[in-house]
Structure formats: structure tokens, C-alpha cells
Amino acid sequence: MKGKAGKTPRAAKPLSIPPAISGRTRIAAVFGDPVEHSLSPAMHNAAYAALGLDRAYVAFHVMSHALADAIGAIPALGIIGVNLTVPHKEAAVPMVRALSDEAKLLGAVNCIVNRGGELFGDNSDARGLERDLRARRVNIRGKTAIVIGAGGAGAAAILACSRLGANEIILANRTRERAEALAERLRASPEMPALAVRGLDALNDRALLSEVAAIINATSMGLTTDRFAKLDYALTPANCFFYDTVYSAEPTAFLKPAIALGRRYADGAGMLAGQGEIAFELFNGVAPPRGLMMRVLMERLGRA
């Protein structure tokens, strides 16, 4: 049969139908505000597809005033686990029945696991960062590391550096009181090395920078603007490693000067993938395929 002008109509392309979600599908999620930008659903759902699991991972926009209600609904809805992102990690601590030792130490929760209706809070940020730094063969054993920022990411970075064997960690923060409070809590960990608090003046201390093995930015500075705090990159050793806990499609303002000097560097994409792998195993009792989450993340960032 021919269509108009005597042309044979083309066969319709088959619809691309995603795996069916049924009443048996188990759900995991991420709560955040904002959350629309989250790449966690792409990573987790790719792992579910690869493993053939009848599960799905979704993002819920949960505002701060609704967080307690959202967390309280997890058992009723049968959600197997939830990741928490900005600004909920610290606020969620008193909203779960039990906490891991790591969540207690860091004072924040980024994973909530539903264990038969009982909610267990954990924090995989430090382990995710540690996993990425080890994969990149960052060697700070017996050396000095600088962590910039005294928030949740800063706490996780300090813990990761201690596990990598740093001899000394300098916590540099604009507000000294906040940094002192964090340092006091983290010093309770038996694995914590010498932990000193400095202002941002530490980022231009010639004696300190000349011997530092790694500098980790655990703030959002440079993410929303093209400027970062004054840091004399040229004073650092040629083998100093620069790590930004935030990630983006292009190098951040913190990383650009390090790249220009030929220093080794990485952003937080590997940390996100690492903590995602840990969360996946906590939620599902099985590890995701090795390296899959990182590959999916790189594709979504246009860096594959």
C-alpha cells in the first residue's frame, strides 16, 4: 500500500519500553532539596538492570520542613533504603532508630537502611572518598594533608585521610569556632592522627605548603562561581595531589590552577560513585558490578 505521492509509508519504530515496574518492584530513593540534578538514580538503576533485579531508584524532592514525615514514611511505603543529600544529612541524625559508629562520629547520615521497619542510619562519604583516593594511588602515609572546610564533607575528608595514614591533618576553615568544634569531635576517634585547626591563612603558609602531600577542598567554594579562596599553588611540591569533593562537567575553580601547574588532581565524581556503591550494597545486600556506577556517571557528565 502506498501513501501520498505514491510513497510507501515507513514502518513505525518500535517503542523503547523500560523494564516494567510492578507491585513487586522494590524502591530505593534519594531525598534532597534540590534533587532534580541528582545522578544517583542513573547509577543505581544501571546496576539494577545489569544484575536483573526487580528494583528501582527514584529521587524525591523533600524540603527541610517535611524531612521527618518523609523519613517516617519509609517503613510504611516499604522503601528499602534512602540516600540523603543537601541539606538533610545532619538534620536526619535524630530521626532514625540506630546509627553506625561512623555516622555518630561524623554527626551526619547519608544512608538510611530499612531493616524490617527499623531505620538504621549510616554515612558512606568517608569510605567513598577513601575508596577513590586509594584507586588513584594517592600516597599520604606519614605525610601532611590539608582539608578545607568544616562541614560534613570536611569531616568525611579528615576521616578518609586518617585511614590513609596521614601523619598530620590541617583543617583550614574561614570560621575557626566551627572548625574547632568539628576537630574536638573527630579527635575522639582512636585512629585520628594529629589534627590542627587553622584559618584560611594556612593556604598561603610557605612552610606548610612546601611539605603538604594532598589538599582536599570540602567546601562549595568555586562551584557556583569562578573564584576560589586565595591559595598559593606554586608553593606546593610537584607531587602534591589536589582533590575537590564537588564535581562537574568541567574542572572546578579549585582545580584549574593545579591543572595549569601539572599537579595530579581529581574531583568528587569518584567519591560519589564510591559512596553509591556502598549504599547499593547496604540497600540490596549485593554489590553493584565493579566500575559500572563510575562509567554511568562519566557518561552523564559528558566525560566518558
Buried (B, 14 or more C-beta within 10 A) or exposed (E): EEEEEEEEEEEEEEEEEEBEEEEEEBBBBBBBBEBEEBBBBBBBBBBBBEBEBEBBBBBBBBEEEBBBEBBEEBBEEEBBBBBBBEBBBBBBBEBBEEBBEBBBBBBBBBBBBBEEEEBBBBBBBBBBBBBBBBBBEBBBEEBBBBBBBBBBBBBBBBBBBBBBEBEBBBBBBBEBEBBBBBBEBBEEBEEBBEBBBBEBEBBEBEEBBEEBBBBBBBBBBBBEEEEBBEBEBEBBEEEBBBBBBBBBEEBBBBBBBBEEBEBBBBBBBBBBBBBBBBBBBBBBEEEBEEEBBBBBBBEBBEEE
